[in-house]
């Protein structure tokens, strides 16, 4: 996504609002949130718009996407959108009184959007992938939470509840096996490889092995590769990661672990983008009560 020139501007609104209009429930989730979607014209963005429009207790008040500026949102998402038009100016978020932004855009656009939201006091739920460690450190500083006069932010590599559980199961299994590889498969329009989910899975497996005193997996013994990349890329703790990109796929991952005489395969498949929406809705309703930067859905699920 190429940004409109105004996407690089940061608006200063004086005091940063840190109290949502919504009321916290007993489970810490907040309803009545005014939501803006950035990247609204993309496949994930459209699904998020449909979800917010249908979700009791959430109100879609802004949709941004420079590639679809001026479009009737209803024509993009196929449901009544209350007359909303797609905008391309980040200032529309403040003009519409947005309390939570959901961002499924490209990395460079997301960086600009999040800088704007942090300054404007708007909480953020982020599904864009590719952030570096430096990006996350900066986000932690910008979204330092109400105690610092700043909003909150949730960044997740995957919003499918099943995928979150898959990563957790792989983390639990990692210390007990002698080797592990990850095969992630996505649609042919995905721009980054490996996926954020695959990288996050490998990182968590590596951390679990380190905590257990197991260290990295034994090194790959392959001596000859007839094709570059045939053995995938070496990730944390020596976990090999393979990326597949094909038409017809959505998002799929399997973690294969091996030991003498046995193997364990943990697999998750998303066949439709609707599979991510329960996690998105959970994050939107939880972000106002999660101070600072939260990585992944695991803390929201008690994992």
Helices and strands as residue ranges (DSSP letters): G 5-8, E 33-38, H 43-54, E 58-64, G 66-68, H 73-77, H 91-95, E 100-103, H 107-120, E 123-126, H 133-142, G 146-148, E 153-155, H 161-174, E 179-186, H 196-211, E 233-234, G 236-238, E 240-245, E 251-259, E 262-270, G 273-276, H 277-286, G 287-289, E 293-295, H 298-301
